[in-house]
Amino acid sequence: MATAAVQYAPGTPSSGATVLLEKEKRTQEGRHDVATTMYYYKEADDGSPPAPTYVGKPDNVERPFVGQRVVVRDISGREGEYRLDNHGFQVLKHVSQEKEFVDDGKIKAEYYPEVEQLLKDATGANRIFIFDHTIRRQTADDRLSGTQLRGPIINIWRPIKTIYKDPLAIASAPSVPDSDLVGAALVYPDRRGETFVVKPGKGHEWFFKYAQTPGEVTLIKCFDSWEHEGLARRVPHSAFVDEAEEGREARESIEVRALVFYDE
């Protein structure tokens, strides 16, 4: 199911690797760059894994974190420099016919086809399967047996209204080495998966799009099964508090996750 949500809690994990952020002060460098403290996962002294997240239950996960100062850079005017396969994210212009995102049936009937075409145009993929726990009826093997495939999972994130409060920050994939990621269990009622928490590291590069509108979508690579030198395979991301915009309307956004297949 596509989930349209008013999100009040910056730092709440979405899909893929995430970290938490706190209040910051804005810097003025010609763009809307923001200085902030990033809260990264602090590994346990005894080497035990992070506490699991139970999907569908209240967020009561307690994990130790450590703060690190960073600057989240505004990419406004430079959106074309950041590409899905190079940086793990990409911002595209795309106007949807759907404006309210309140009717789940209408979202599936009208918005899903828009997203499918958007992903085909943006990635050159042959086939798109939008999925979640309510509509995953067949596996990729069932539908595409006999074909050798590469299948990234991509999150298509769109503001419902122009976002000033609690914008989305994304860390460029090449700036976060695998050694800075720690697997954390993601427990569903009927299965068990895994996400990542992020350890502090030098050189993490964080970006966001200031005042992102409903006509601008962010593609976020959650995971790519293909291993190739220079290919971004996952990207950390999280909301953060912009103190200068705290009086603004609460953030509203919709995200759709999809499997994107290429014939190899």
C-alpha atoms as an extended CHARMM CRD file, in Angstrom:
* protein
*
       264  EXT
         1         1  MET       CA              0.0000000000        0.0000000000        0.0000000000  PROA      1               0.0000000000
         2         2  ALA       CA              1.1490000000        3.4930000000       -0.7030000000  PROA      2               0.0000000000
         3         3  THR       CA              1.1150000000        5.3750000000        2.5730000000  PROA      3               0.0000000000
         4         4  ALA       CA              0.2360000000        9.0400000000        2.6650000000  PROA      4               0.0000000000
         5         5  ALA       CA              1.1890000000       10.4060000000        6.0550000000  PROA      5               0.0000000000
         6         6  VAL       CA              1.5480000000       13.6250000000        7.9670000000  PROA      6               0.0000000000
         7         7  GLN       CA              4.9720000000       13.0940000000        9.5030000000  PROA      7               0.0000000000
         8         8  TYR       CA              5.6300000000       14.8850000000       12.7570000000  PROA      8               0.0000000000
         9         9  ALA       CA              8.6980000000       13.0670000000       14.0170000000  PROA      9               0.0000000000
        10        10  PRO       CA             11.9170000000       13.8960000000       12.1760000000  PROA      10              0.0000000000
        11        11  GLY       CA             14.3980000000       11.0620000000       12.2430000000  PROA      11              0.0000000000
        12        12  THR       CA             11.7030000000        8.4060000000       12.0630000000  PROA      12              0.0000000000
        13        13  PRO       CA             13.1340000000        5.5700000000        9.9140000000  PROA      13              0.0000000000
        14        14  SER       CA             11.6130000000        4.9490000000        6.5190000000  PROA      14              0.0000000000
        15        15  SER       CA             13.1140000000        2.2390000000        4.3240000000  PROA      15              0.0000000000
        16        16  GLY       CA             16.8240000000        1.6150000000        3.8270000000  PROA      16              0.0000000000
        17        17  ALA       CA             19.5600000000        2.8610000000        6.1200000000  PROA      17              0.0000000000
        18        18  THR       CA             18.6080000000        5.7080000000        8.4380000000  PROA      18              0.0000000000
        19        19  VAL       CA             19.9660000000        7.9660000000       11.1420000000  PROA      19              0.0000000000
        20        20  LEU       CA             18.3840000000       10.4910000000       13.4900000000  PROA      20              0.0000000000
        21        21  LEU       CA             18.8500000000       14.2380000000       13.4000000000  PROA      21              0.0000000000
        22        22  GLU       CA             18.2030000000       17.0270000000       15.9210000000  PROA      22              0.0000000000
        23        23  LYS       CA             17.5660000000       20.7710000000       15.7130000000  PROA      23              0.0000000000
        24        24  GLU       CA             20.0640000000       22.8410000000       13.8160000000  PROA      24              0.0000000000
        25        25  LYS       CA             20.7720000000       26.4150000000       12.8160000000  PROA      25              0.0000000000
        26        26  ARG       CA             20.7170000000       27.4990000000        9.1970000000  PROA      26              0.0000000000
        27        27  THR       CA             23.8920000000       28.5820000000        7.4520000000  PROA      27              0.0000000000
        28        28  GLN       CA             23.8340000000       31.1790000000        4.7020000000  PROA      28              0.0000000000
        29        29  GLU       CA             26.1550000000       30.2240000000        1.8630000000  PROA      29              0.0000000000
        30        30  GLY       CA             24.0250000000       31.2450000000       -1.1090000000  PROA      30              0.0000000000
        31        31  ARG       CA             21.8630000000       28.1370000000       -0.6860000000  PROA      31              0.0000000000
        32        32  HSD       CA             19.7140000000       26.8520000000        2.1510000000  PROA      32              0.0000000000
        33        33  ASP       CA             22.4220000000       24.6550000000        3.6750000000  PROA      33              0.0000000000
        34        34  VAL       CA             21.7290000000       23.5500000000        7.2360000000  PROA      34              0.0000000000
        35        35  ALA       CA             24.2130000000       22.7610000000       10.0240000000  PROA      35              0.0000000000
        36        36  THR       CA             22.9670000000       20.0160000000       12.3320000000  PROA      36              0.0000000000
        37        37  THR       CA             23.9310000000       17.2870000000       14.7540000000  PROA      37              0.0000000000
        38        38  MET       CA             23.4290000000       13.8460000000       13.2620000000  PROA      38              0.0000000000
        39        39  TYR       CA             22.7290000000       11.0430000000       15.7160000000  PROA      39              0.0000000000
        40        40  TYR       CA             24.4050000000        7.8370000000       14.5950000000  PROA      40              0.0000000000
        41        41  TYR       CA             24.1390000000        4.3630000000       16.0190000000  PROA      41              0.0000000000
        42        42  LYS       CA             26.5970000000        3.6070000000       18.8130000000  PROA      42              0.0000000000
        43        43  GLU       CA             27.6920000000       -0.0140000000       18.7820000000  PROA      43              0.0000000000
        44        44  ALA       CA             27.2860000000       -1.9880000000       21.9870000000  PROA      44              0.0000000000
        45        45  ASP       CA             30.4730000000       -2.6930000000       23.9260000000  PROA      45              0.0000000000
        46        46  ASP       CA             29.6390000000       -6.4010000000       24.0030000000  PROA      46              0.0000000000
        47        47  GLY       CA             29.0810000000       -6.5500000000       20.2420000000  PROA      47              0.0000000000
        48        48  SER       CA             25.3880000000       -7.3820000000       20.4960000000  PROA      48              0.0000000000
        49        49  PRO       CA             23.2210000000       -6.4060000000       17.4780000000  PROA      49              0.0000000000
        50        50  PRO       CA             20.8350000000       -3.4280000000       17.4280000000  PROA      50              0.0000000000
        51        51  ALA       CA             17.4030000000       -3.9420000000       18.9640000000  PROA      51              0.0000000000
        52        52  PRO       CA             14.9130000000       -5.1430000000       16.3270000000  PROA      52              0.0000000000
        53        53  THR       CA             12.0860000000       -3.0430000000       14.9000000000  PROA      53              0.0000000000
        54        54  TYR       CA              8.6280000000       -4.6580000000       14.9950000000  PROA      54              0.0000000000
        55        55  VAL       CA              6.5530000000       -3.5050000000       12.0310000000  PROA      55              0.0000000000
        56        56  GLY       CA              3.0190000000       -2.4430000000       12.9220000000  PROA      56              0.0000000000
        57        57  LYS       CA              3.7630000000       -1.9020000000       16.5930000000  PROA      57              0.0000000000
        58        58  PRO       CA              4.3280000000        1.4270000000       18.3840000000  PROA      58              0.0000000000
        59        59  ASP       CA              7.8650000000        2.7270000000       17.9770000000  PROA      59              0.0000000000
        60        60  ASN       CA              9.5020000000        1.6900000000       21.2210000000  PROA      60              0.0000000000
        61        61  VAL       CA             12.9350000000        0.7220000000       19.9130000000  PROA      61              0.0000000000
        62        62  GLU       CA             15.7090000000        1.9560000000       22.1510000000  PROA      62              0.0000000000
        63        63  ARG       CA             19.1230000000        2.0980000000       20.5490000000  PROA      63              0.0000000000
        64        64  PRO       CA             22.1980000000        4.0060000000       21.7520000000  PROA      64              0.0000000000
        65        65  PHE       CA             23.2030000000        6.9510000000       19.5740000000  PROA      65              0.0000000000
        66        66  VAL       CA             26.1210000000        9.3540000000       19.3850000000  PROA      66              0.0000000000
        67        67  GLY       CA             25.9870000000       12.8920000000       17.9450000000  PROA      67              0.0000000000
        68        68  GLN       CA             28.1710000000       14.1820000000       15.1250000000  PROA      68              0.0000000000
        69        69  ARG       CA             28.0670000000       17.6300000000       13.5270000000  PROA      69              0.0000000000
        70        70  VAL       CA             27.4100000000       17.7540000000        9.7830000000  PROA      70              0.0000000000
        71        71  VAL       CA             26.0860000000       20.1700000000        7.1640000000  PROA      71              0.0000000000
        72        72  VAL       CA             23.0920000000       19.1300000000        5.0540000000  PROA      72              0.0000000000
        73        73  ARG       CA             23.6010000000       20.7290000000        1.6330000000  PROA      73              0.0000000000
        74        74  ASP       CA             20.7280000000       22.1580000000       -0.4150000000  PROA      74              0.0000000000
        75        75  ILE       CA             20.8320000000       20.8250000000       -3.9920000000  PROA      75              0.0000000000
        76        76  SER       CA             18.3880000000       23.4170000000       -5.3850000000  PROA      76              0.0000000000
        77        77  GLY       CA             19.5340000000       24.4130000000       -8.8620000000  PROA      77              0.0000000000
        78        78  ARG       CA             21.9230000000       21.4400000000       -9.0090000000  PROA      78              0.0000000000
        79        79  GLU       CA             19.4220000000       18.5780000000       -8.9720000000  PROA      79              0.0000000000
        80        80  GLY       CA             20.7650000000       17.1430000000      -12.2280000000  PROA      80              0.0000000000
        81        81  GLU       CA             24.1660000000       16.4740000000      -10.6600000000  PROA      81              0.0000000000
        82        82  TYR       CA             22.7760000000       13.7030000000       -8.4410000000  PROA      82              0.0000000000
        83        83  ARG       CA             21.8550000000       10.4130000000      -10.0910000000  PROA      83              0.0000000000
        84        84  LEU       CA             20.2390000000        7.2670000000       -8.7630000000  PROA      84              0.0000000000
        85        85  ASP       CA             23.0090000000        4.8540000000       -9.7650000000  PROA      85              0.0000000000
        86        86  ASN       CA             25.8350000000        7.1990000000       -8.7780000000  PROA      86              0.0000000000
        87        87  HSD       CA             24.5890000000        8.8060000000       -5.5560000000  PROA      87              0.0000000000
        88        88  GLY       CA             21.6500000000        6.5800000000       -4.5880000000  PROA      88              0.0000000000
        89        89  PHE       CA             19.0200000000        9.2910000000       -5.0670000000  PROA      89              0.0000000000
        90        90  GLN       CA             17.6290000000       11.5730000000       -7.7520000000  PROA      90              0.0000000000
        91        91  VAL       CA             15.1440000000       14.4650000000       -7.7860000000  PROA      91              0.0000000000
        92        92  LEU       CA             12.8800000000       14.7280000000      -10.8310000000  PROA      92              0.0000000000
        93        93  LYS       CA             10.1790000000       17.0830000000      -12.0420000000  PROA      93              0.0000000000
        94        94  HSD       CA              6.8760000000       15.2000000000      -12.2740000000  PROA      94              0.0000000000
        95        95  VAL       CA              3.3290000000       16.5310000000      -11.8960000000  PROA      95              0.0000000000
        96        96  SER       CA              0.7670000000       13.9790000000      -10.7190000000  PROA      96              0.0000000000
        97        97  GLN       CA             -2.9340000000       14.0900000000      -11.5510000000  PROA      97              0.0000000000
        98        98  GLU       CA             -3.5690000000       12.9460000000       -7.9720000000  PROA      98              0.0000000000
        99        99  LYS       CA             -3.5130000000       15.8200000000       -5.5050000000  PROA      99              0.0000000000
       100       100  GLU       CA             -5.1490000000       14.6840000000       -2.2560000000  PROA      100             0.0000000000
       101       101  PHE       CA             -3.8250000000       11.1320000000       -1.7200000000  PROA      101             0.0000000000
       102       102  VAL       CA             -6.6400000000       10.2160000000        0.6580000000  PROA      102             0.0000000000
       103       103  ASP       CA             -8.3900000000        7.3740000000       -1.2090000000  PROA      103             0.0000000000
       104       104  ASP       CA             -6.3230000000        4.1970000000       -1.1870000000  PROA      104             0.0000000000
       105       105  GLY       CA             -8.2220000000        2.6650000000       -4.0890000000  PROA      105             0.0000000000
       106       106  LYS       CA             -7.7560000000        5.7750000000       -6.2070000000  PROA      106             0.0000000000
       107       107  ILE       CA             -4.0530000000        5.8860000000       -5.3660000000  PROA      107             0.0000000000
       108       108  LYS       CA             -3.6220000000        2.3290000000       -6.6200000000  PROA      108             0.0000000000
       109       109  ALA       CA             -5.7780000000        2.8510000000       -9.7130000000  PROA      109             0.0000000000
       110       110  GLU       CA             -4.4390000000        6.2350000000      -10.7930000000  PROA      110             0.0000000000
       111       111  TYR       CA             -1.1750000000        7.0350000000       -9.0180000000  PROA      111             0.0000000000
       112       112  TYR       CA              0.5090000000        3.6460000000       -9.3480000000  PROA      112             0.0000000000
       113       113  PRO       CA              0.4440000000        3.7640000000      -13.1890000000  PROA      113             0.0000000000
       114       114  GLU       CA              1.9930000000        7.2350000000      -13.0590000000  PROA      114             0.0000000000
       115       115  VAL       CA              4.7730000000        5.9450000000      -10.8260000000  PROA      115             0.0000000000
       116       116  GLU       CA              5.3750000000        2.9450000000      -13.0750000000  PROA      116             0.0000000000
       117       117  GLN       CA              5.8100000000        5.1540000000      -16.1290000000  PROA      117             0.0000000000
       118       118  LEU       CA              7.9810000000        7.6100000000      -14.1920000000  PROA      118             0.0000000000
       119       119  LEU       CA             10.3350000000        4.8170000000      -13.1450000000  PROA      119             0.0000000000
       120       120  LYS       CA             10.5170000000        3.3720000000      -16.6450000000  PROA      120             0.0000000000
       121       121  ASP       CA             11.3770000000        6.7800000000      -18.0760000000  PROA      121             0.0000000000
       122       122  ALA       CA             13.9050000000        7.5590000000      -15.3340000000  PROA      122             0.0000000000
       123       123  THR       CA             15.6880000000        4.2010000000      -15.1750000000  PROA      123             0.0000000000
       124       124  GLY       CA             15.1580000000        2.5150000000      -18.5290000000  PROA      124             0.0000000000
       125       125  ALA       CA             13.7220000000       -0.4820000000      -16.6820000000  PROA      125             0.0000000000
       126       126  ASN       CA             11.6780000000       -3.0790000000      -18.5580000000  PROA      126             0.0000000000
       127       127  ARG       CA              9.1730000000       -3.8970000000      -15.8440000000  PROA      127             0.0000000000
       128       128  ILE       CA              7.9860000000       -2.2610000000      -12.6380000000  PROA      128             0.0000000000
       129       129  PHE       CA              6.2330000000       -3.9800000000       -9.7320000000  PROA      129             0.0000000000
       130       130  ILE       CA              4.8650000000       -1.7030000000       -7.0310000000  PROA      130             0.0000000000
       131       131  PHE       CA              4.5860000000       -3.6530000000       -3.8130000000  PROA      131             0.0000000000
       132       132  ASP       CA              3.7900000000       -3.7030000000       -0.1560000000  PROA      132             0.0000000000
       133       133  HSD       CA              2.3520000000       -6.0880000000        2.3810000000  PROA      133             0.0000000000
       134       134  THR       CA             -1.2010000000       -5.6910000000        1.0850000000  PROA      134             0.0000000000
       135       135  ILE       CA             -0.6610000000       -6.2010000000       -2.6430000000  PROA      135             0.0000000000
       136       136  ARG       CA              2.3050000000       -8.5640000000       -2.8990000000  PROA      136             0.0000000000
       137       137  ARG       CA              0.4620000000      -11.5430000000       -4.4170000000  PROA      137             0.0000000000
       138       138  GLN       CA              3.1240000000      -12.9870000000       -6.6930000000  PROA      138             0.0000000000
       139       139  THR       CA              6.8770000000      -13.0990000000       -6.4910000000  PROA      139             0.0000000000
       140       140  ALA       CA              9.1430000000      -11.8730000000       -9.2290000000  PROA      140             0.0000000000
       141       141  ASP       CA             10.0420000000      -15.5090000000      -10.0130000000  PROA      141             0.0000000000
       142       142  ASP       CA              6.3650000000      -16.3320000000      -10.5490000000  PROA      142             0.0000000000
       143       143  ARG       CA              5.8710000000      -13.4850000000      -12.9720000000  PROA      143             0.0000000000
       144       144  LEU       CA              9.2160000000      -13.4900000000      -14.7760000000  PROA      144             0.0000000000
       145       145  SER       CA             10.4690000000      -17.0680000000      -14.6730000000  PROA      145             0.0000000000
       146       146  GLY       CA             13.2880000000      -17.9070000000      -17.0390000000  PROA      146             0.0000000000
       147       147  THR       CA             14.6060000000      -14.3130000000      -17.2920000000  PROA      147             0.0000000000
       148       148  GLN       CA             17.8780000000      -13.1180000000      -15.8050000000  PROA      148             0.0000000000
       149       149  LEU       CA             17.0390000000       -9.9360000000      -13.9310000000  PROA      149             0.0000000000
       150       150  ARG       CA             18.4790000000       -7.1260000000      -11.9110000000  PROA      150             0.0000000000
       151       151  GLY       CA             15.9070000000       -5.8370000000       -9.4280000000  PROA      151             0.0000000000
       152       152  PRO       CA             16.5790000000       -2.7020000000       -7.3700000000  PROA      152             0.0000000000
       153       153  ILE       CA             14.0520000000       -1.5700000000       -4.7640000000  PROA      153             0.0000000000
       154       154  ILE       CA             13.2830000000        2.1160000000       -5.2100000000  PROA      154             0.0000000000
       155       155  ASN       CA             11.2860000000        4.4120000000       -2.9400000000  PROA      155             0.0000000000
       156       156  ILE       CA              9.3970000000        7.1350000000       -4.8330000000  PROA      156             0.0000000000
       157       157  TRP       CA              8.9150000000        9.9840000000       -2.3390000000  PROA      157             0.0000000000
       158       158  ARG       CA              6.6520000000       12.9510000000       -3.1190000000  PROA      158             0.0000000000
       159       159  PRO       CA              5.4890000000       15.9250000000       -1.0200000000  PROA      159             0.0000000000
       160       160  ILE       CA              1.7190000000       16.3780000000       -0.9080000000  PROA      160             0.0000000000
       161       161  LYS       CA              2.2970000000       20.0450000000       -0.0970000000  PROA      161             0.0000000000
       162       162  THR       CA              5.4700000000       22.1170000000       -0.4680000000  PROA      162             0.0000000000
       163       163  ILE       CA              7.7460000000       21.0370000000        2.3730000000  PROA      163             0.0000000000
       164       164  TYR       CA              9.5320000000       23.4880000000        4.6200000000  PROA      164             0.0000000000
       165       165  LYS       CA              9.2140000000       21.7600000000        7.9950000000  PROA      165             0.0000000000
       166       166  ASP       CA             11.0640000000       18.4860000000        8.6200000000  PROA      166             0.0000000000
       167       167  PRO       CA             12.5300000000       18.0170000000        5.0990000000  PROA      167             0.0000000000
       168       168  LEU       CA             14.1490000000       14.8150000000        3.9110000000  PROA      168             0.0000000000
       169       169  ALA       CA             17.9420000000       14.4370000000        4.0870000000  PROA      169             0.0000000000
       170       170  ILE       CA             19.8110000000       11.8410000000        2.0360000000  PROA      170             0.0000000000
       171       171  ALA       CA             23.4540000000       10.7970000000        2.3590000000  PROA      171             0.0000000000
       172       172  SER       CA             25.2510000000       10.2900000000       -0.9370000000  PROA      172             0.0000000000
       173       173  ALA       CA             25.8370000000        6.5540000000       -1.2360000000  PROA      173             0.0000000000
       174       174  PRO       CA             29.5750000000        6.7330000000       -2.1230000000  PROA      174             0.0000000000
       175       175  SER       CA             30.2460000000        8.7700000000        1.0270000000  PROA      175             0.0000000000
       176       176  VAL       CA             28.9400000000        5.9940000000        3.3310000000  PROA      176             0.0000000000
       177       177  PRO       CA             31.0470000000        2.8220000000        3.1250000000  PROA      177             0.0000000000
       178       178  ASP       CA             29.5810000000       -0.5790000000        3.9600000000  PROA      178             0.0000000000
       179       179  SER       CA             31.7390000000       -0.6210000000        7.0940000000  PROA      179             0.0000000000
       180       180  ASP       CA             29.5820000000        2.2050000000        8.5060000000  PROA      180             0.0000000000
       181       181  LEU       CA             26.3740000000        0.1410000000        8.2100000000  PROA      181             0.0000000000
       182       182  VAL       CA             25.0930000000       -2.3010000000       10.8260000000  PROA      182             0.0000000000
       183       183  GLY       CA             22.3100000000       -4.7720000000       10.0600000000  PROA      183             0.0000000000
       184       184  ALA       CA             19.1980000000       -4.4680000000       12.2420000000  PROA      184             0.0000000000
       185       185  ALA       CA             16.3010000000       -6.9190000000       12.2680000000  PROA      185             0.0000000000
       186       186  LEU       CA             12.9680000000       -5.7880000000       10.8250000000  PROA      186             0.0000000000
       187       187  VAL       CA             10.2640000000       -8.1150000000       12.1540000000  PROA      187             0.0000000000
       188       188  TYR       CA              6.9130000000       -8.4270000000       10.3730000000  PROA      188             0.0000000000
       189       189  PRO       CA              4.0030000000      -10.5220000000       11.6920000000  PROA      189             0.0000000000
       190       190  ASP       CA              4.7150000000      -13.2210000000        9.0910000000  PROA      190             0.0000000000
       191       191  ARG       CA              8.3830000000      -12.8070000000        8.1990000000  PROA      191             0.0000000000
       192       192  ARG       CA             11.7000000000      -11.3190000000        9.1960000000  PROA      192             0.0000000000
       193       193  GLY       CA             13.7380000000       -8.8280000000        7.1680000000  PROA      193             0.0000000000
       194       194  GLU       CA             16.6450000000       -6.4860000000        7.7200000000  PROA      194             0.0000000000
       195       195  THR       CA             17.3750000000       -2.7920000000        7.5120000000  PROA      195             0.0000000000
       196       196  PHE       CA             20.4910000000       -0.8190000000        8.4590000000  PROA      196             0.0000000000
       197       197  VAL       CA             21.5060000000        1.6220000000       11.1260000000  PROA      197             0.0000000000
       198       198  VAL       CA             24.4590000000        3.9090000000       10.4640000000  PROA      198             0.0000000000
       199       199  LYS       CA             27.6050000000        4.2960000000       12.5260000000  PROA      199             0.0000000000
       200       200  PRO       CA             29.4090000000        7.6480000000       12.6740000000  PROA      200             0.0000000000
       201       201  GLY       CA             32.0390000000        8.0510000000       10.0070000000  PROA      201             0.0000000000
       202       202  LYS       CA             34.1890000000       10.6830000000        8.4130000000  PROA      202             0.0000000000
       203       203  GLY       CA             33.1520000000       12.0510000000        5.0560000000  PROA      203             0.0000000000
       204       204  HSD       CA             29.4060000000       11.4030000000        5.0820000000  PROA      204             0.0000000000
       205       205  GLU       CA             27.8350000000       13.8940000000        2.6420000000  PROA      205             0.0000000000
       206       206  TRP       CA             24.2040000000       14.8630000000        3.3550000000  PROA      206             0.0000000000
       207       207  PHE       CA             21.8560000000       16.6030000000        0.9130000000  PROA      207             0.0000000000
       208       208  PHE       CA             18.2620000000       17.8440000000        0.7000000000  PROA      208             0.0000000000
       209       209  LYS       CA             16.0020000000       19.8380000000       -1.6030000000  PROA      209             0.0000000000
       210       210  TYR       CA             14.7990000000       23.0050000000        0.0780000000  PROA      210             0.0000000000
       211       211  ALA       CA             11.0820000000       23.8290000000       -0.3870000000  PROA      211             0.0000000000
       212       212  GLN       CA             10.4310000000       20.6520000000       -2.3580000000  PROA      212             0.0000000000
       213       213  THR       CA              7.0590000000       20.8470000000       -4.1280000000  PROA      213             0.0000000000
       214       214  PRO       CA              4.4710000000       18.1940000000       -5.0680000000  PROA      214             0.0000000000
       215       215  GLY       CA              5.7990000000       18.5170000000       -8.6260000000  PROA      215             0.0000000000
       216       216  GLU       CA              9.2250000000       17.2420000000       -7.5280000000  PROA      216             0.0000000000
       217       217  VAL       CA              9.7460000000       13.5940000000       -6.6270000000  PROA      217             0.0000000000
       218       218  THR       CA             12.7810000000       12.0040000000       -5.0000000000  PROA      218             0.0000000000
       219       219  LEU       CA             13.8440000000        8.5300000000       -6.0750000000  PROA      219             0.0000000000
       220       220  ILE       CA             15.6490000000        6.7390000000       -3.2410000000  PROA      220             0.0000000000
       221       221  LYS       CA             17.5090000000        3.4980000000       -3.8280000000  PROA      221             0.0000000000
       222       222  CYS       CA             16.7440000000        1.2060000000       -0.8980000000  PROA      222             0.0000000000
       223       223  PHE       CA             18.6760000000       -1.7740000000       -2.2400000000  PROA      223             0.0000000000
       224       224  ASP       CA             20.2150000000       -3.0230000000       -5.4930000000  PROA      224             0.0000000000
       225       225  SER       CA             20.9830000000       -6.7100000000       -5.9910000000  PROA      225             0.0000000000
       226       226  TRP       CA             23.5590000000       -5.9550000000       -8.6800000000  PROA      226             0.0000000000
       227       227  GLU       CA             27.1280000000       -5.5190000000       -7.4610000000  PROA      227             0.0000000000
       228       228  HSD       CA             29.2470000000       -3.3600000000       -9.7390000000  PROA      228             0.0000000000
       229       229  GLU       CA             32.1190000000       -0.9890000000       -9.0380000000  PROA      229             0.0000000000
       230       230  GLY       CA             30.8450000000        2.5590000000       -8.6620000000  PROA      230             0.0000000000
       231       231  LEU       CA             27.1800000000        1.5400000000       -8.4980000000  PROA      231             0.0000000000
       232       232  ALA       CA             25.1960000000        2.9650000000       -5.5770000000  PROA      232             0.0000000000
       233       233  ARG       CA             23.4120000000        0.0230000000       -3.9290000000  PROA      233             0.0000000000
       234       234  ARG       CA             21.7460000000        1.7040000000       -0.8960000000  PROA      234             0.0000000000
       235       235  VAL       CA             21.4260000000        5.1670000000        0.5880000000  PROA      235             0.0000000000
       236       236  PRO       CA             20.8550000000        6.4140000000        4.1750000000  PROA      236             0.0000000000
       237       237  HSD       CA             18.0360000000        8.9300000000        4.5590000000  PROA      237             0.0000000000
       238       238  SER       CA             16.0370000000       10.6560000000        7.2970000000  PROA      238             0.0000000000
       239       239  ALA       CA             13.8720000000       13.6660000000        8.0500000000  PROA      239             0.0000000000
       240       240  PHE       CA             15.4600000000       16.4890000000       10.0330000000  PROA      240             0.0000000000
       241       241  VAL       CA             14.3400000000       19.5870000000       11.9160000000  PROA      241             0.0000000000
       242       242  ASP       CA             14.9680000000       22.9760000000       10.3100000000  PROA      242             0.0000000000
       243       243  GLU       CA             14.6710000000       25.3530000000       13.2410000000  PROA      243             0.0000000000
       244       244  ALA       CA             14.0100000000       28.3180000000       10.9400000000  PROA      244             0.0000000000
       245       245  GLU       CA             10.9120000000       26.5620000000        9.5580000000  PROA      245             0.0000000000
       246       246  GLU       CA              9.4720000000       25.1940000000       12.8190000000  PROA      246             0.0000000000
       247       247  GLY       CA              6.3930000000       27.4250000000       12.5920000000  PROA      247             0.0000000000
       248       248  ARG       CA              5.4040000000       25.9760000000        9.2270000000  PROA      248             0.0000000000
       249       249  GLU       CA              2.6620000000       23.4580000000        8.4710000000  PROA      249             0.0000000000
       250       250  ALA       CA              3.4710000000       19.8450000000        9.3180000000  PROA      250             0.0000000000
       251       251  ARG       CA              5.0100000000       17.7900000000        6.5350000000  PROA      251             0.0000000000
       252       252  GLU       CA              2.7600000000       15.6350000000        4.3520000000  PROA      252             0.0000000000
       253       253  SER       CA              4.1840000000       13.1740000000        1.8550000000  PROA      253             0.0000000000
       254       254  ILE       CA              3.4530000000        9.9440000000        0.0190000000  PROA      254             0.0000000000
       255       255  GLU       CA              5.9310000000        7.2100000000       -0.7350000000  PROA      255             0.0000000000
       256       256  VAL       CA              5.6180000000        4.1900000000       -2.9880000000  PROA      256             0.0000000000
       257       257  ARG       CA              8.0970000000        1.3470000000       -3.0760000000  PROA      257             0.0000000000
       258       258  ALA       CA              8.7140000000       -0.6260000000       -6.2290000000  PROA      258             0.0000000000
       259       259  LEU       CA             10.8400000000       -3.4210000000       -7.6430000000  PROA      259             0.0000000000
       260       260  VAL       CA             12.4960000000       -2.2310000000      -10.8330000000  PROA      260             0.0000000000
       261       261  PHE       CA             13.5890000000       -4.9370000000      -13.2730000000  PROA      261             0.0000000000
       262       262  TYR       CA             16.0260000000       -4.8920000000      -16.1590000000  PROA      262             0.0000000000
       263       263  ASP       CA             16.5560000000       -7.7370000000      -18.6170000000  PROA      263             0.0000000000
       264       264  GLU       CA             20.2530000000       -8.5760000000      -18.4990000000  PROA      264             0.0000000000
